[in-house]
Amino acid sequence: MTQERRVHLSRSARPAYDALESFSQTVGRIAADAGIDARLKELALIHSSQLNGCAYCVRIHVDRAVAAGVTADEIAQLAAWRDSGVFTARERAALELAESYVFIHEDGIPDDVYDRVGGILTEAEYVALSWLLVSINAFNRITIAGKYPVPPRRAAAPDAAAAADAAHPHA
């Protein structure tokens, strides 16, 4: 990949990015209040970021998922979650809803997905998870458009992860 210069939206229009950060923090509180735990949240955010092709956000949310107790095996299974037995019904509902939000331009949230997910999650959980997915899709677009770098990690991975997290702290 070439090292072309891209506009860094989070620096170039800081008030807009700060508003998105504030939105993300609000959404995070709504999710916590609705009973969306860190594990469920991070699985959905990783999957959305994977589907969108946002390596930067995948890295951030994998780090957070690991901190929330998600295993390497579970993270590896995300790509094949429908055929995997490692996810709970709630997690499977969240992953399916994540896919619908990533590909919302195709069919919106299809009735069968809405009914299936709504039969597993409470209305408050559905709403909170939906807002989390709106938020991550916005962040994915910012980082993809700016081609945020995702360099290989060296031995100092925890410090590098903390620095990246602090620079991009979305919920």
PEKANOR-V641527 format. One record per backbone hydrogen bond with DSSP energy under -0.5 kcal/mol. NH is the residue of the N-H (numbers start at 0). CO is the residue of the C=O. Records with the same first field share a line. If there is no record, write none. Layout:
BEGIN
NH->CO + CO
END
This chain:
BEGIN
8->6
10->7
11->7
12->8
13->10
15->12
16->12
17->13
18->14
19->15
20->16
21->17
22->18
23->19
24->20
25->21
26->22
27->23
28->24
29->25
30->26
31->27
32->28
33->29
34->31
35->30
36->34
40->36
41->37
42->38
43->39
44->40
45->41
46->42
47->43
48->44
49->45
50->46
51->47
52->48 + 49
53->48
54->52
57->53
58->54
59->55
60->56
61->57
62->58
63->59
64->60
65->61
66->62
67->63
68->65
69->64
74->70
75->71
76->72
77->73 + 74
78->75
79->76
80->77
82->79
83->79 + 80
91->87
92->88
93->89
94->90
95->91
96->92
97->93
98->94
99->95
100->96
101->97
102->98
103->100
105->102
106->102
107->103
109->107
113->109
114->110
115->111
116->112
117->113
118->114
119->116
120->116
125->121
126->122
127->123
128->124
129->125
130->126
131->127
132->128
133->129
134->130
135->131
136->132
137->133
138->134
139->135
140->136
141->137
142->138
143->139
144->140
145->141
146->143
147->142
156->153
159->155
160->156
161->157
162->158
163->159
164->160
165->161
166->162
167->163
END
